[in-house]
Amino acid sequence: MSTTPTASRSRRFSDRSGAVSRRPTRRGNDRGYVMVITALFVTSMLAVAALVVDLGGFYVEASKIQRATDAAALGGVVWLPNVPKATAEAKKIASENGYTDGVNATITVKRVGLYQLSVAIKAEGKLYFGRSFTDDVKIGRSGEAQFTLPVPLGSSTSAAGMGDYTFPNNIAKHN
């Protein structure tokens, strides 16, 4: 059995029909492509993880702002129609919840109806990984509250249909 060197780097293969095809062997240096693909994949996965962390932080901060906004609206609406007192009370409650007007947030209080108050809070969003792309992220939420005046129930004489009532000391009193 003799072997003759071939000039081509490909081998001859035949299929069932007898036709001869050439399957090329590895040419050149293909080493290192796995490292490049892995580096691209890891970099993209880190970018997605950083985005998820920042969006999660935005969600938590937006929830805190919404709770503070709702509390401020509910606390201020009971002072209507006295708008200055309602505004001061809403801003005080927002400050107690961590958002002070002019310091770390912008608080807008508006009277919407006779007994309706709207409060909007805008505050800085905290960035963890996005600082390299942007510096300023504002998160804002708003809330409205309506105060319903109490409805008087029962009789103005407080009789409530009881008729005559005898107190324990046997003094009859008509209600």
C-alpha positions in Angstrom: 0.0 0.0 0.0 1.6 3.2 -1.1 0.6 6.7 -0.1 1.2 9.6 -2.4 1.3 13.1 -1.0 -1.5 15.3 -2.3 -1.1 18.9 -3.2 -4.5 19.8 -2.0 -5.4 19.9 1.7 -8.9 18.5 1.0 -9.9 14.9 1.0 -12.1 13.2 -1.5 -15.3 11.7 -0.3 -17.9 9.9 -2.3 -21.6 9.6 -1.7 -23.8 6.6 -2.5 -24.2 7.6 -6.1 -20.5 7.4 -6.7 -20.0 11.2 -7.2 -16.9 12.5 -5.7 -17.1 15.7 -3.7 -14.4 17.6 -1.9 -14.7 18.6 1.8 -12.3 21.3 2.6 -10.2 20.9 5.7 -9.4 23.8 8.1 -7.5 26.5 6.4 -5.7 29.3 8.2 -5.7 30.0 11.8 -9.3 30.0 13.3 -8.2 29.9 16.9 -9.5 32.6 19.3 -12.9 33.1 17.9 -14.6 31.6 20.9 -12.8 34.1 23.2 -14.1 37.0 21.1 -17.7 35.7 21.0 -17.5 35.0 24.8 -16.2 38.5 25.5 -19.1 40.1 23.4 -21.7 37.9 25.1 -20.4 38.7 28.6 -20.2 42.4 27.9 -23.8 42.4 26.6 -25.1 40.4 29.6 -23.4 42.9 32.0 -25.1 45.8 30.2 -28.5 44.1 30.5 -27.8 43.4 34.2 -26.9 47.0 34.8 -30.1 48.2 33.0 -32.2 45.8 35.1 -30.6 47.1 38.4 -31.2 50.8 37.4 -34.8 50.1 36.3 -35.4 48.3 39.6 -34.1 51.3 41.5 -36.4 53.6 39.4 -39.4 51.3 40.3 -38.7 51.4 44.0 -38.2 55.2 44.0 -41.4 55.7 42.0 -43.3 53.7 44.5 -41.9 55.8 47.4 -42.8 59.0 45.5 -46.4 57.7 44.8 -47.0 56.9 48.5 -45.7 60.3 49.5 -47.9 62.0 46.9 -51.0 60.1 48.0 -50.4 60.9 51.6 -49.8 64.6 50.9 -53.0 64.8 48.8 -55.0 63.1 51.5 -53.5 65.2 54.3 -54.0 68.5 52.5 -57.5 68.0 51.1 -59.2 68.2 54.5 -58.2 71.8 54.8 -60.0 72.9 51.7 -61.4 75.4 50.8 -58.5 77.1 52.6 -56.0 76.7 49.8 -52.9 78.1 51.6 -53.4 75.9 54.6 -54.1 72.8 52.4 -50.9 73.6 50.4 -48.8 74.0 53.5 -50.1 70.8 55.0 -49.5 68.8 51.8 -45.9 70.0 51.6 -45.4 69.3 55.3 -46.6 65.7 54.8 -44.5 65.2 51.7 -41.5 66.5 53.7 -42.2 64.0 56.5 -42.1 61.3 53.8 -38.7 62.3 52.6 -39.5 64.8 49.8 -38.9 68.5 50.7 -39.8 71.1 48.1 -36.7 72.9 46.8 -34.3 70.6 48.5 -34.6 67.1 46.9 -37.9 67.4 45.1 -40.3 69.7 43.3 -43.8 69.7 44.8 -46.7 71.1 43.0 -50.1 71.5 44.8 -53.2 72.5 42.9 -56.8 72.9 43.9 -58.8 70.9 41.2 -62.3 71.3 42.5 -64.1 72.8 45.5 -63.0 69.9 47.7 -60.4 68.3 45.4 -56.6 68.6 45.7 -53.9 67.4 43.3 -50.3 66.9 44.4 -47.3 66.2 42.1 -43.8 65.3 43.2 -40.7 65.2 41.0 -37.5 63.9 42.4 -34.1 62.7 41.3 -33.8 59.1 40.3 -30.8 57.2 41.7 -28.5 55.7 39.1 -26.2 52.8 39.9 -24.7 51.9 36.6 -26.2 54.4 34.2 -24.0 57.3 35.5 -21.6 56.7 32.6 -24.4 57.5 30.1 -26.5 60.2 31.8 -26.5 62.3 35.0 -30.0 63.6 35.3 -33.0 61.3 35.7 -36.2 62.7 37.1 -39.0 60.6 38.4 -42.4 62.1 38.9 -45.8 60.9 40.2 -49.1 62.7 41.0 -52.0 62.0 43.2 -55.5 63.4 43.7 -57.8 63.4 46.7 -61.4 64.4 47.2 -63.0 65.3 50.5 -66.6 64.5 51.0 -68.4 66.5 53.7 -70.0 64.5 56.4 -73.7 63.6 56.0 -75.8 64.3 59.0 -77.7 61.2 60.1 -80.7 60.8 62.3 -82.9 63.4 63.9 -81.8 66.8 64.9 -83.4 66.1 68.3 -81.5 62.9 68.6 -84.7 61.0 69.1 -84.0 58.3 66.5 -87.6 57.0 66.9 -87.2 55.7 70.5 -90.2 57.4 72.0 -90.3 57.8 75.7 -87.3 56.6 77.6 -87.0 56.0 81.3 -83.6 56.6 82.9 -82.4 54.3 85.6 -83.4 56.8 88.3 -87.1 56.5 87.1 -87.2 60.0 85.5 -89.1 59.9 82.3 -87.7 61.9 79.5 -89.1 62.4 76.0 -86.4 62.4 73.3 
